[in-house]
């Protein structure tokens, strides 16, 4: 069993902040992986998408990231017992940025 906790703070001017962090048990998991060519070379900047798999093969996107220069990706925390699916895309997806302005 691992541990996980988080907290927020906003430092003020000329402050020295001291704290004690008490960890709570955490049963969630994470996934760390690499995207590689068939010859073993790392694939940087690949789009990696994490989906929650539901009943009747329904998929709901949960998160996305791009691989780093070593082809690495990571998602977490993940809920134990939940079925997930990962899709990886490289050079076959057109990514387009949109600017949305409120009316």
DADAWO-V917845 format. One record per pair of residues at least 12 apart in sequence whose ideal C-beta (glycine too) atoms are under 10 Angstrom apart, sorted by the first residue. I is the first residue (numbers start at 0). J is the second residue. D is the distance in Angstrom with one decimal. If there is no record, write none. Layout:
i: {I/I}
j: {J/J}
d: {D/D}
//
This chain:
i: {0/0/0/0/1/1/1/1/1/1/1/1/2/2/2/2/2/2/3/3/3/3/3/3/3/3/4/4/4/4/4/5/6/6/25/26/26/26/26/27/27/27/27/27/27/28/28/28/28/28/28/28/28/28/29/29/29/29/29/30/30/30/30/30/30/30/30/30/31/31/31/31/31/32/32/32/32/32/32/32/32/32/33/33/33/33/33/33/34/34/34/34/34/34/34/34/34/34/34/34/35/35/35/36/36/39/40/41/41/41/41/41/41/42/42/42/42/42/42/43/43/43/43/43/43/43/43/44/44/44/44/44/44/44/44/45/45/45/45/45/45/45/45/45/45/45/46/46/46/46/46/46/46/46/46/46/46/46/46/47/47/47/47/47/47/47/47/47/47/47/47/47/47/47/48/48/48/48/48/48/48/48/48/48/48/48/48/49/49/49/49/49/49/49/49/49/49/49/49/50/50/50/50/50/50/50/51/51/51/51/51/51/52/52/52/52/53/53/54/56/58/58/58/60/60/61/61/61/61/61/61/62/62/62/62/62/63/63/65/65/65/66/66/70/72/72}
j: {24/25/26/27/22/24/25/26/27/28/29/76/20/21/22/23/24/25/22/23/24/25/26/27/75/76/20/21/22/23/25/20/18/20/76/76/78/79/80/75/76/77/78/79/81/74/75/76/77/78/79/80/81/83/73/74/75/76/77/47/49/72/73/74/75/77/83/85/71/72/73/74/75/47/66/70/71/72/73/74/85/87/66/67/69/70/71/72/46/47/65/66/69/70/71/72/85/87/88/89/66/69/70/70/89/70/70/66/67/68/69/70/71/66/69/70/87/89/90/65/66/67/68/69/70/71/89/65/66/67/68/70/89/90/94/64/65/66/67/70/72/87/88/89/90/92/63/64/65/66/72/86/87/88/89/90/91/92/94/62/63/64/65/66/70/71/72/73/74/85/86/87/88/89/60/61/62/63/64/72/74/84/85/86/87/88/92/61/62/63/64/72/74/75/77/83/84/85/86/62/63/82/83/84/85/86/77/78/81/82/83/84/81/82/83/84/81/82/82/84/83/84/86/84/86/74/77/78/81/83/84/74/75/77/83/85/86/88/88/89/94/87/89/89/85/87}
d: {5.3/7.2/5.9/10.0/8.9/7.8/5.1/7.6/7.6/8.3/9.0/9.0/9.8/9.5/3.7/6.5/6.1/5.4/7.2/6.8/8.4/3.5/9.4/6.9/9.5/6.6/6.1/7.1/5.4/5.6/8.1/9.4/7.8/7.3/7.1/9.4/8.8/5.7/9.7/7.0/3.7/5.9/6.0/6.6/9.7/9.7/6.7/6.9/4.7/8.0/6.0/10.0/9.5/9.9/6.4/6.5/2.7/6.0/6.0/9.9/8.1/8.3/6.9/5.3/6.7/6.5/7.7/7.6/7.0/7.4/4.6/8.3/8.1/8.1/9.0/8.7/7.3/5.8/7.7/9.0/7.8/9.1/7.8/9.8/7.1/4.7/5.6/7.7/9.7/6.9/9.8/5.1/9.6/4.6/8.1/6.8/9.9/5.6/9.9/7.3/9.8/9.9/5.9/8.8/9.6/9.9/8.1/7.6/8.6/7.1/5.1/3.4/8.0/6.2/9.6/4.9/8.4/5.6/9.2/8.0/5.6/6.4/4.8/7.4/6.1/9.1/9.1/5.3/6.3/8.6/8.6/9.3/7.4/9.4/10.0/9.4/6.5/4.5/9.9/7.1/7.8/5.6/6.6/4.1/8.6/9.5/6.6/8.0/5.8/8.3/9.6/8.3/7.1/4.4/7.1/10.0/9.4/5.8/7.3/8.9/6.7/5.4/7.0/6.3/9.9/9.7/4.4/9.2/8.0/6.3/7.6/5.3/8.1/9.5/6.0/8.5/7.6/4.6/8.4/10.0/9.7/8.8/6.9/4.8/7.7/7.5/9.8/4.8/4.5/6.9/8.2/9.1/4.8/9.6/8.4/6.1/7.8/5.7/8.5/9.0/9.6/9.4/6.6/4.6/7.4/6.9/9.7/9.0/6.4/7.6/6.3/8.2/8.0/4.1/6.3/5.1/9.6/8.1/9.9/9.5/9.6/6.3/8.9/10.0/9.2/7.8/8.8/10.0/9.2/7.4/9.7/5.6/9.2/9.7/9.9/9.9/9.3/9.9/9.9/9.6/9.4/8.3/8.4/9.9/8.4/8.3}
//
